[in-house]
Amino acid sequence: MAIISLCCADCLMGVYLFFIGAFDIKYCGEYNRHAQLWMESLQCQLIGCLAMLSTEVSVMLLTYMTLEKYLCIVFPFHNYRAGRKQTLCYLIFIWVLGFIIAVIPLWDKQTFGNYYGRNGVCFPLHSDEMEKPGARCYSTGIFLGLNLFAFIMIVFSYTSMFYSVQKTAKTARQSVYNKEVSIAKRFFFIVFTDAMCWTPIFILKILSLLRVEIAGTIVLWVVIFILPINSALNPILYTITASSFQDKLKLCLKAKCKQAELRETSQKVSEAYQNPSAPP
């Protein structure tokens, strides 16, 4: 259930990129004439809200899954296993919280101003002198507060997990323990890709708050190419590394090999009937 939710959050990033690409084609060659109108438009606000929803839900889902694996690995005898209803409640809470975070800047224009329309890609990453104090504090709290805290928590949890793996002796529940370890390793690669993507975003946000001059094109490249990398890689990582997918892939390969052998045998038989004088 958590993986399906993460897949949906990643899919929202794909929808965001699709609309950015569509409007890029629409304004191609004459963007400067429509830039201000585009950044103040309802379309820009909505797709910016969609991108924020995708990133925040993805971060919180990864944090939740990491903490769940942390409890299973570090405390193997605690018998903690989230049930279906409990997991569903957590996932609903994460989605509702992500929706609230994304929509709040649209409610109060006096406090946030044109929160999502600070640049052409409608994502509030860069802070400048024209940005309202409320919007600056909010974006700082999200990117350097919530997201950085989640990132530190994930790093700490995985460090503790793999330390526990090295130190834990074999127990009677070794099969269950090995299953949890394999799942933890699987999610480690997902978290690692997120860390590689979020580190430059943290640095860029800190530099913008310190009033370091940053070229606008750098922000656009980060938002369009670096931020969505984890959304693109997550489905690949948690699909290919899943044991069920690997088992089905092996079965498909074996079935294709058998079909190829049957075709070859039937072809030889048909050739033998057509040429009865030919040697077998």
Number of C-alpha atoms within 10 A of each C-alpha: 10 15 15 10 17 22 17 17 23 25 16 19 24 17 15 23 19 13 15 20 13 12 16 14 11 11 14 10 9 9 15 11 10 10 15 14 12 21 20 17 14 13 15 23 21 17 23 23 24 21 27 25 24 27 22 23 25 25 23 21 21 22 22 19 16 23 17 16 24 24 17 21 27 18 13 19 12 10 9 12 12 11 9 9 9 10 15 14 11 15 20 12 12 20 20 14 16 20 18 12 17 22 18 13 22 16 10 12 12 11 16 21 19 22 28 29 22 20 22 18 26 28 23 25 22 23 24 15 10 9 15 16 14 15 21 21 12 19 21 21 13 15 19 18 13 15 20 17 14 17 22 12 15 24 18 13 21 22 12 14 24 17 13 16 14 8 9 12 8 10 11 7 10 12 11 13 18 14 11 17 19 14 16 21 16 17 20 17 16 19 22 14 16 23 17 14 19 22 12 14 21 16 11 20 20 17 15 16 14 11 12 11 9 14 8 11 10 11 22 18 12 17 20 16 12 18 20 21 18 24 26 15 16 21 19 13 17 18 15 14 17 14 13 11 13 13 11 11 13 12 12 12 12 12 12 12 12 12 12 12 12 12 12 12 12 12 11 13 13 12 13 14 10 10 11 10 8 9 6 9
